[in-house]
Amino acid sequence: MITPPVCVGIYTAAGVAKESPEKAIRDVPRFVAVGIIFGLLMIVFPQAATWLLG
């Protein structure tokens, strides 16, 4: 699931934030889960998505 461009982004972000890459990689599943949840909410409640844009 983690392809080379994502890994490069994680290592770069970890370097900029002066954190270890291991800590940054540990936090990735949390962000993926939140993205999936919000995506599902927009599918279930499309009115909310159009309200946000309008």
Phi, psi and omega per residue, in radians:
M1 nan -0.483 3.111
I2 -1.687 1.854 -3.121
T3 -1.522 2.910 -3.103
P4 -0.950 -0.735 3.121
P5 -1.089 -0.627 3.123
V6 -1.164 -0.725 3.132
C7 -1.093 -0.716 3.118
V8 -1.097 -0.719 3.115
G9 -1.115 -0.707 3.140
I10 -1.157 -0.779 3.141
Y11 -1.140 -0.665 3.112
T12 -1.152 -0.816 3.129
A13 -1.088 -0.684 3.114
A14 -1.128 -0.669 3.109
G15 -1.163 -0.721 3.136
V16 -1.164 -0.698 -3.124
A17 -1.437 -0.061 -3.111
K18 0.990 0.749 3.063
E19 -1.990 2.867 3.081
S20 -1.355 2.510 3.107
P21 -1.045 -0.534 3.133
E22 -1.089 -0.708 3.128
K23 -1.182 -0.683 3.138
A24 -1.153 -0.720 -3.131
I25 -1.193 -0.582 3.107
R26 -1.110 -0.527 -3.091
D27 -1.475 -0.210 -3.083
V28 -1.066 -0.819 -3.118
P29 -1.009 -0.559 3.106
R30 -1.094 -0.804 -3.140
F31 -1.182 -0.642 3.098
V32 -1.121 -0.748 -3.138
A33 -1.101 -0.751 3.126
V34 -1.125 -0.689 3.095
G35 -1.097 -0.717 3.114
I36 -1.157 -0.731 3.137
I37 -1.079 -0.816 3.138
F38 -1.158 -0.633 3.069
G39 -1.089 -0.755 3.108
L40 -1.141 -0.670 3.089
L41 -1.088 -0.657 3.114
M42 -1.234 -0.497 3.075
I43 -1.297 -0.748 -3.098
V44 -1.267 -0.674 -3.112
F45 -2.108 1.293 -3.098
P46 -1.118 -0.387 3.101
Q47 -1.093 -0.608 3.127
A48 -1.133 -0.662 -3.136
A49 -1.179 -0.723 -3.134
T50 -1.290 -0.523 3.091
W51 -1.149 -0.684 -3.134
L52 -1.142 -0.564 -3.128
L53 -1.435 -0.416 -3.029
G54 -1.644 nan nan
